[in-house]
Amino acid sequence: MMKAAERDLVELSDLSAESIREILERAIFMSQQPGPISGERVRHVGLLFSEPSTRTVLSFKAASDRLGVHVLELHAEASSLIKGETIIDTARTLEAMGAGAIVVRDSGEETARQLSQQCRAGIINAGGGIKAHPSQGLLDAYTLVDEFGQLEGKRIGIVGDILHSRVARSDLIAFRALGAEVVLVAPPSLQDKTLEQEGVVLESDLDTVLPHLDAIQMLRIQHERMEDGRFGNLEDYIESYQLDLARMERARESLVVMHPGPMNRGVEISSEVADGERSRIYAQVAAGVSVRMALLERALGGLSG
């Protein structure tokens, strides 16, 4: 019997607003459990990461531990992928070893979609190219819902390298589904005009936008995804887009500061702001465990049985 399609998480645009709310509600439940949550039989989760990761891979490991699920972790640089094996065959190998869910990060934007069509295991996209990072979008929404209670009527800024950011793309879907307005702020060379839609505004002047935001998500510059010459001058970027204490004085006192990591301190954000009282950066990291517990449970088709 083939799996139910709703076990996969490839892109947040595949989910209804109701489904997003249900996942977040389940994540809240997970965060309130005092100890490990164990199923009735042994479960395995395969971690298939061909791109570097710190927060995402570690939080999926922590989530697996708390669910009582065993991890089959594959390091791409030490696997048969470097011998020419396809990622689909690698995923099927993990599946054959008992992985009921596979978490995949790959530079290919359609890799997770292809795996969802080829594998019976539930597939979770942990970052695909610049297109999607759905679990990050959900944990960022979780963090803001925990802060504000709801996102209806809130205005959330996402600032930095929008063009190359899978986080920005997933965030705007999650935030919009929960009723927030999203403002994408970037220099013209790092903006993506295709993202403009109802409830999503594109801007280039951070200082104009900042006083009207309830929350702000700062993004790093993804030099590894850029063509030479696209970025321009680093000093000019810092002057126009770094979130520092001087800029924070122009913001609302209630502004919440976020960053998906990794941070480049002194570039898009100063250490004083990253470590300040309005920062929720490590709350995001903590939320990642609960959200990914909910996603793993969903991908496995439940923990019992």
N, C-alpha and C positions, 0 to 999 in steps of 0.2 A: 504494500500500500504506500502510495506517495504521501509525503508530508503535507500538512495544511499550509498554504502560502502565508498565512498570518504569523507563522513562527519566524519568518525572516524579517530583518531590518536592513534594507538596502539604502533607501533614501527616505527622509521624513515626508517628502511629498507623496509617498505611497500611503501614508496614514491619514485618517480623518482627524479632525480636531478632538473628537470624542476618544479616539484611540490614544492620542497623545496624552490627554487628561487621565485616562485609565492607567497608562504606564507610569505617569508621575504619581498617581495615588498609590500604586503598588510599591513604588520606590519609597514613598513616605512610610508605608507599612514596614518595609524592609529596614529602614533606618531606625525603627523603634524596637526591633527585636534584640534582646539582650545577648543572645548567644548564637552559635551556628544553627543554620536551618538545614536539616538533613532529610533527604528523601528515603524511600523504602528500599531502593536498590542502588548499586554503584552507577554513577554517571560520569561521563568524560566530556571535557570541552577541549577542542583543539585550538591553539593559538598559532595563527599563520601570518607572520609579520615579515614582509619583504622590505619595509621601510623602518627607520629608527623610531623608537617610542620610549618614553619614560612613564608619564602619567597614565596613558591609556592601557598599556600592557600590564603595568603593576596593579591598576585598579581592577582589571578583569581577573587577575590572579587573586587579589584580595576578595573580590566578589565570589569567585569560585570556592575559595576556602570557607567563606561564611555560609555558602550553600551546601557545603559538604560534597562538592563536586571535584573530581580529579582532573588535573590539567595535563594535557599533552602539548608541550611547547616545542615549536619548531623554529630554530634559528636559521634564517634563509642562507646566510653566508656559510653555514656548515652543513647544508642539506644538499639533496640531489638537484635542487633548482639550479645550482651553479654548473651542473653537468648537462643541463638542457631539458630536464623534466619540466613539463608544463605545471602551472599552478593548479589546474583542475585535477591532474593526476595526483599531485601532492595532497590536495584536499581529500580526494577519494581514498588515499592511503590512510589519512587520519580517521576518516569515516569507517574504514574497514577495521581499524584498531579499536573502534568503539566510541568515537566522538559523536555524540548526539547533537552537538552544536559546534560550529566552527566560526571563530572570530578572525576576520581577515583584514589586513592593511596592505595596500598595494598601490603602486604608482598608476596603474591602469584604472581609468574611471569606471569601466564596465565590468571589472573583475568580480566584484561581489554579486552583481546581477547574473553574470554567467554561472557562478557557483550556485546561486539560488535555483537556477534552472537545471543544473546537472547533479546536485547532491540531495540526498534525502535528509541529511543533517540540517538543522536550522542554521541559517547564515546571518551573521551580524557584521555589518560593514564598519570597521574601525578606522576608516579613512581611505577614500579612494581618489587619487589624483587631487585636483582642485575642486572636485564636484560636490563631495558629500562627506560629512563626518556626523552622522545622525546621533550617536550616543553623546557626543559633545553638545550638540544642540539641545538635547533633552536635559542634560545635567546643568547647562546654563539656565534653561527655563526653570528647572527645579530650584536652583539657587535664588532666582528672583522671586518665584512664588513663595519660597520660604521667607524672603525679606518683606515682600509687600502684601502677601495674602492672595493677590490676583494681579494679572497684568493688564486687565481691561483699562484702557485710557492712559496707560503709561507710555512714555516716549523713551526709547532705548537707542543709544548711539553705538555704532560699531565703527571703529576708527583705525585706519592704517592701510595695509596692503589688501584691499578688497579683491582685487583682480585675481590673486592667486590663493585666496582663502576658502577652503572647504568649510571652515568653521563659520564664516560669515554667511555662506549659503544655507547651512543647516540652521543656524541661529535665527535667521530671518523667517524661516518657515515655522519654527517652533514658537517664536515670539508672536508672529502674526496669528497663528492658530489660537493663541490664548488672548488675543485682543489688543496687543500692543502696537504702537506705531514704531517703525524702525527707520533710523536715519543712518545712511552709509556715508562716512566721511573719509575722503582720500584725495590726494593730489590727482589731477586729471590722468596722469600716466598710470596710476594704480587703481583707478575706478573702473567699474564694470557697468556700463549703461544698460545692459540687458537685464539687470536685476531691478530696474525701476518698475514699479507696479503700484496698484492701490495699497496704501498703507506703508509703502517703502519709498523714502525720499533720498535723493543723491545730493550731497553737498561737498564743497571743497574747503570751506572756511570753518575750522574747528571753533575758533573764538566766537563766531556768530551763533553757532549751534549749542555750545556747551551750557549756557545759562538756562536752557529750556529742557535739559535732559533729566530723567529720573535715574538712569543707570547708563554706564558706559563700558563697553568691552573694547579693550585695546589689543591690537594685533601686531605681531612682529613683522618685519620685512622679510619676505621669503626669497632671499637672494638665489637660493639653489634652483628656483623655478623661473628665474628671469633671464631674458636675453640681455646681452651686454648693452649698456647705455640706457636701458629703460628707467632705471631708478633715479639717476641724477645725483645731486649733491647731498651728502649725509647731513652736513651742518644745516643746510636749508630745511631739510625735513625735520630735524630736531627742533629748530626754531618755530616751525609752523604746526607741528603735530605732537610733540612730546607732552604727555600729561605730567606736569610738575606742580609744585606747591603754588607757584604764581598763578597758574591756570585754575587750580582748585579754588582759589579765592573768588573766581568769577562764577563758579558753579553753585548750584543749590546746596545748602548745608546737608541735605538728605541724600545727595548723589551717592550712588553705589558704584564702586570701581571694580571691574573684573578684567581678567586676562586668562586665556585658555592655556598659556604656556606653550613652548618655553619662552621666558621673558628675556629680552635684551635690555637689561637695566641701563639707563642713561641714554637710550635711544627712544623707544616709543613711550617709556614710562620711567620716572625717577624712582630711586629706592625709597625716598620719603613717602611717596604716594603708594607704592606697592606694599609697603609695610605699615601704612597709616591706618587710622581707625575706620576709615570708610572703605578700605579694601576688603573684598570678599574672595580674593584669589584662592586662598587655601580652603575656604568654604566650598568653592567649586570642586577642588580636588576631593574633599570628603564626600560631596554629593555624588561624585563619579562612582563610588563604590556601591551606594544604594541603588542608583539608576541602573548600573550594569548588573547588579543582582536581579533586578526586575526583568531586564532584557535576557539574561541567561535563562532564567526560569521560563520565560516566554519561548525562547528558541528551543529549549528542551521539551516543550510541550507539557510543562509542569514537572514537579519533582517527585510525585508519588506514582506508583504503578510500575 
